[in-house]
Amino acid sequence: MRLYLAGPLFTEAERSFIDGLADDLTEAGHECFVPHRQVFEPLDAPTVFAVDSDGLRWSEAVVAWLDGPSVDDGTACEIGLFSELIRREPDRYRGIIGLVTDWRAVRRRDRGMTDGGINLFVGGAILEHGHLVWSIDELEERLRAWV
């Protein structure tokens, strides 16, 4: 399946996590669009938007890494754009999987906070068209169910 990997990508640790996830998913047979691996010439807002939007349209599903104190703003935008693609062409696009591994969100979820306190609008877009998962193993299970 063609996957768009969304998530924060501004620190070495963030890029390393997404790169490792992309490598694992590629090894499992998926093709991955990873935004920070793309060539942006020139590196400006219109180019980034054009390249990443093309990546979203190319993809069949989005895997959105949601860890951190709040959902990354670019990730939230990618979820929103892909949600609209699904709404317009439900036979073309599979869905969105929100991946949460952040212990803060897991503890909030375990204490009864809806969806671990993920922004309700962002969470709603994900749940309308897919799933929230709480581990990489659960992510892989959901992807296998879509293949």
Secondary structure per residue as TSV (DSSP state, phi and psi in degrees):
chain	resnum	aa	ss	phi	psi
A	1	M	-	360.0	146.1
A	2	R	E	-86.8	120.3
A	3	L	E	-117.7	138.6
A	4	Y	E	-101.3	123.3
A	5	L	E	-98.8	111.2
A	6	A	E	-103.7	147.0
A	7	G	S	162.8	170.5
A	8	P	-	-64.4	142.8
A	9	L	-	-140.2	27.5
A	10	F	S	-94.6	-17.9
A	11	T	S	-111.4	160.6
A	12	E	H	-58.8	-38.8
A	13	A	H	-65.9	-40.9
A	14	E	H	-64.7	-47.5
A	15	R	H	-62.5	-38.3
A	16	S	H	-64.1	-42.3
A	17	F	H	-62.3	-48.3
A	18	I	H	-65.6	-39.6
A	19	D	H	-61.6	-43.5
A	20	G	H	-63.5	-41.4
A	21	L	H	-63.4	-43.9
A	22	A	H	-61.3	-42.3
A	23	D	H	-62.8	-43.4
A	24	D	H	-64.0	-43.4
A	25	L	H	-69.6	-34.7
A	26	T	H	-65.5	-42.2
A	27	E	H	-61.9	-30.2
A	28	A	T	-80.9	0.4
A	29	G	T	107.1	3.1
A	30	H	-	-93.2	158.0
A	31	E	E	-103.4	133.3
A	32	C	E	-120.4	128.8
A	33	F	E	-93.3	118.0
A	34	V	-	-115.9	111.5
A	35	P	G	-52.4	-44.1
A	36	H	G	-74.9	-5.5
A	37	R	G	-91.6	-1.7
A	38	Q	S	-84.9	162.2
A	39	V	-	-98.2	125.2
A	40	F	-	-117.2	109.9
A	41	E	S	-134.8	108.2
A	42	P	S	-79.3	165.3
A	43	L	-	-84.2	92.5
A	44	D	S	-148.4	171.0
A	45	A	H	-58.9	-47.2
A	46	P	H	-60.3	-37.9
A	47	T	H	-70.1	-45.1
A	48	V	H	-59.5	-44.9
A	49	F	H	-61.9	-44.0
A	50	A	H	-64.4	-47.1
A	51	V	H	-65.2	-48.0
A	52	D	H	-69.1	-36.0
A	53	S	H	-63.2	-40.9
A	54	D	H	-61.2	-39.0
A	55	G	H	-62.4	-40.1
A	56	L	H	-64.1	-44.9
A	57	R	H	-65.5	-33.4
A	58	W	H	-67.0	-33.2
A	59	S	-	-75.1	157.0
A	60	E	S	-98.7	-23.7
A	61	A	E	-151.9	156.7
A	62	V	E	-113.2	133.4
A	63	V	E	-108.3	114.7
A	64	A	E	-110.5	115.6
A	65	W	E	-82.2	118.7
A	66	L	-	-106.6	7.8
A	67	D	-	-64.6	155.2
A	68	G	S	120.1	173.2
A	69	P	S	-62.9	-28.7
A	70	S	S	-150.0	162.3
A	71	V	-	-65.7	131.4
A	72	D	-	-53.8	137.9
A	73	D	H	-64.1	-39.2
A	74	G	H	-65.0	-39.3
A	75	T	H	-62.9	-43.1
A	76	A	H	-60.8	-40.5
A	77	C	H	-64.6	-43.6
A	78	E	H	-62.0	-40.7
A	79	I	H	-61.4	-44.5
A	80	G	H	-63.5	-44.8
A	81	L	H	-62.8	-44.2
A	82	F	H	-68.9	-33.8
A	83	S	H	-58.4	-40.8
A	84	E	H	-70.2	-37.2
A	85	L	H	-59.2	-43.8
A	86	I	H	-62.7	-43.6
A	87	R	H	-60.6	-39.6
A	88	R	H	-78.2	-33.2
A	89	E	-	-135.7	69.7
A	90	P	T	-63.9	-21.8
A	91	D	T	-82.6	-15.7
A	92	R	T	-92.5	-36.8
A	93	Y	-	-111.0	139.5
A	94	R	-	-84.0	-49.5
A	95	G	E	158.9	-168.6
A	96	I	E	-125.7	134.4
A	97	I	E	-119.7	121.0
A	98	G	E	-93.1	121.1
A	99	L	E	-100.6	121.9
A	100	V	-	-121.5	119.2
A	101	T	-	-122.1	0.5
A	102	D	-	-71.9	120.7
A	103	W	H	-58.5	-29.9
A	104	R	H	-61.8	-46.2
A	105	A	H	-69.2	-39.0
A	106	V	H	-61.9	-44.1
A	107	R	H	-64.3	-40.3
A	108	R	H	-62.9	-42.2
A	109	R	H	-61.4	-45.8
A	110	D	H	-66.1	-22.2
A	111	R	T	-91.0	4.8
A	112	G	T	101.3	0.9
A	113	M	-	-74.4	128.7
A	114	T	G	-51.4	124.0
A	115	D	G	51.8	31.0
A	116	G	G	69.3	15.7
A	117	G	G	82.8	10.5
A	118	I	-	-60.1	140.7
A	119	N	-	-43.1	127.8
A	120	L	H	-64.5	-35.5
A	121	F	H	-68.4	-45.7
A	122	V	H	-63.4	-46.9
A	123	G	H	-60.0	-38.9
A	124	G	H	-63.3	-40.6
A	125	A	H	-63.2	-40.8
A	126	I	H	-66.0	-49.1
A	127	L	H	-69.6	-26.7
A	128	E	H	-64.4	-31.1
A	129	H	H	-126.7	15.2
A	130	G	E	176.6	-134.1
A	131	H	E	-146.8	151.8
A	132	L	E	-96.7	133.3
A	133	V	E	-126.1	156.5
A	134	W	S	-117.9	11.3
A	135	S	S	-162.3	161.8
A	136	I	H	-66.8	-35.0
A	137	D	H	-60.5	-43.5
A	138	E	H	-66.9	-37.0
A	139	L	H	-58.5	-49.0
A	140	E	H	-62.2	-37.2
A	141	E	H	-62.2	-44.9
A	142	R	H	-64.0	-40.9
A	143	L	H	-65.1	-40.6
A	144	R	H	-60.7	-36.1
A	145	A	H	-68.1	-27.2
A	146	W	H	-84.8	-19.0
A	147	V	-	-76.8	360.0
